[in-house]
């Protein structure tokens, strides 16, 4: 399987089963004013399961699986990182960590764990 095939397969799954989310990265500029860089995309959203909890992860955390397609097309800096925000169903959560999946030096999927 090529990276393009893996991304296309994920994009098809997201188109039929994904939920709308916004990824937000805030950057401090002059005068200590934060500027938000948002990117709307689709993600599969799951609650953390007790058997998959790792370290400080809590059962109320959410796991978001998303594709790099929208992020890269809109120039959003990939991969998502700790401290970024995920907005879903009107709730803003803070990214704890992201597990980027790469094939042949290309991002093909992001697994994001966020709390809030």
N, C-alpha and C positions, 0 to 999 in steps of 0.2 A: 504494500500500500504506500502511495506517495503522500507527502504532506497535503497537496491539493485535494486528494481523494479523502483524506481524514477530515479536513476542514469542511469539505462539501457534505460529507455524511453528518457531521455535527450540525451544520447549518440547516439541513433538512429536518433533523430531530428537533432543533430549536424552533423552526418555523411551525411545526405541528404541535409541540408540547411546551414551548418556552413561555415565560412570563416577562413582561416589560420591566426593566430595571434601568437605573441611571447609575453610572460609575462617576464619582466625583473626586478630583484631586485639587486640593487647595494649595496655592503658592502665595507666599508673602512677597509683596512688591514694595515700592517706595511708600513711606509713611506707615509702614507696618499694616497695610490694608491687604487682607487676603483676597485673592481672585480665584474663583472656582472654575475649573475646566471640566465640564460635564460631557458625558457621552451616553446617549440612549442606546440600549441594545436588548437582546433577549438572553434569558438564562433559565436553566432548569434550577428550581429552588427546592431545597430539602432541609428538613430539620436535622440537626446532628443526632445520630443514633447512639445509645449508650455503648454498644459494642465497638463503635468507631471513634469514641472520644479519645483524644490524645492530649497529654500534658494538662494545660490550663483550660482546655476546651470544655464548654458547658453545654448541657442539653438544650438550652434556649438559643444557642448559636445557630446560624443558618449557613448552609453550604450553597454556593452559587457556581454552576458550571456554565461558562460562556466561551464563545468563539472569539478569536482575534480579528475576525473580518471587519466588524463595525469599528472597533477601536483603532485598528490600523488605517482604515479608510478615512476616519475623522481626525487622524493625527494625535489620538490620545496616547500618552506615553505608556507603553507596555513594558513589562507586565505590571498588573496592579500590585501595589505594595502596602505594607503595614501602614496604617494611618489614613489610607484612602477611605472613601465612603461609598456605601451601596445604598441606594434609595429604592425601596420596593414596597408597594402598597402603602405609600405615605409614611413609611418608617425608615429613618436613617440609621444605618448600622455602620460600625467602624471595622475596617478590614484588619483582622488579626494576622493573617498570613495568606499567601497565595502559592499554590503548587502549579507552576507552569509546565505544560507538557510540550516537549520539542521533538521534532523529527527532522533530521538532516539540517540542523541549525535554524529551523523555522518554528515559531510558536504555532501549535495546532489546537490548543485548549488551555483554559485557565480554570482551576478549581480554587475558589475563594471561600475562606471561612471568615464570617463577620459577626459581630456582636452588637446588640443595641435594642 
